[in-house]
């Protein structure tokens, strides 16, 4: 493959610092919560709590996958990846959503098994553990969700809902264990039924979450406002007579633009090239998070 001029690629970038912080906080929080929930579930005779702990352990893996996807998405363009590795970010989002649905399936299977097999009622102290978990995971969900919205990251958005699903599972377990303790003998399986219901909620969230990153991977149409704003920016560049066509696609947290602009047909090739370069510069330096733009010059009829 022939060597490509270095200046035609955008400079190297790094994932935003706030993304690194929320991932670190998520990993540390989920590690501690997973250990607490699994230990409390074993000692407290609550499979719902053990299942909750297993999901927290998966959250740790999920957060690490998200971080790797974000790092890859921010790597500079090169000869091997002339369009960058932005697809790594929505790919991470798809993996998280699949993990979420897989975890829901495993929890459902084990919940059914626990319902069939008789066991002791959960211990009262497990309720205190669940209150701590619900509060912690809801706070973590809100923090990651804000960062996901700021960065427009589908992977972080999926990770945020991974934390929310953990809070839902814990809340269901709290209700189930409360019913088992209040109901007494014969109600021992209440927390397992609660875990089964939570598994259904988690599976549904996983299905809903996979749609956005999957659409990004398939280069689905972006919001029309993005293309309209890009066309207005290009039209404002001196020498541009008309913007004939503008298309955008997502590449991770960035956009790639293909745009056709019309210029005076009497201009020289060099002059037309200078206008195209200014259009690309204006787009890449705008507030639209455009990583690169391919500008096609056409002669205006008049």
Phi, psi and omega in degrees: 000132182294150180294142180253144180296132184297327186291347181275358177254143176297153181294162179298148180225164178235152176301142180305147184298325182294331177294319178298317182297313183293327178292317179297313179299319180296316180297313181295315181298313182292327178297314180294314182295322179299315180296317181296315184291318180294317179295315180294325179293319179293313181288332184260010177058040181236107177290328178303322180286322176297316178299322177297320179294322178297320179293324177296323177296321177293328177298325178298312179297319180298318180296322178293323177295319178299316181296319178296321178295319179294320179297315180295321183294336182263003177291149182290158174295150176209184183293326180283328179232077184295341176254014179078184181242033181300333181294345179296330182291306176294331176298320176298321178297321178295317180299317179298316180296320178294319177300322180297314179292324177295318178296320179299320179296315181295318179297319180297315180299313181292327178295316178299318180297319180291329177292321181288318183273122180298145178205171182286157177290151179296157178278148182300327184296342180295336179295321179296320178298318182292324176299315178300318182293313182300314181296314182297315184288327178292320177297317180295320178301313183295322181292315180292323181297319178298315179295320178298320179292322179296318183268354184054048184256117178291329179293314178293326177296317177296320180295322178299315180289338172298319177291320179296321179297325177296319178296322178296315179300317181294321179295319178297319178296322178299315180295315181297315180294321178299316178297318181296320181287320180287319182290330179079206182304137182097347180249018185298332185273006184299320181289332177288322176295321177297319178296324179294318178294320178297324179299321178296320178295317181295318179298319179296317178298320178299319179296316180293324184286334186283343187291316183294307179296329178293322177296322178295320179295329181267011179057046176294160181297138178275177179297133183305332181298327180297312181292323179295316179293320178297320179295322179294321179296315180294320182295336181279352180286130179304134180100343179276119180274325184197145172261112185279319185209143178214123178232144181229151174217150181278143173226085186072235180268006181243175175239148171246132187245135168245120186223139177250121179239145179259138178229171179303123183294345181273356180290154176284166178301318181297318180293321177295322178296321180295321178294318179299320179295321179292325177296313179299318180297316181296321180291315183289337179264004180281179181271012184271005181058044178272121182279322180201158181220133174259115186253123178253127182262133177230148179283136175284144183291329180215000000 
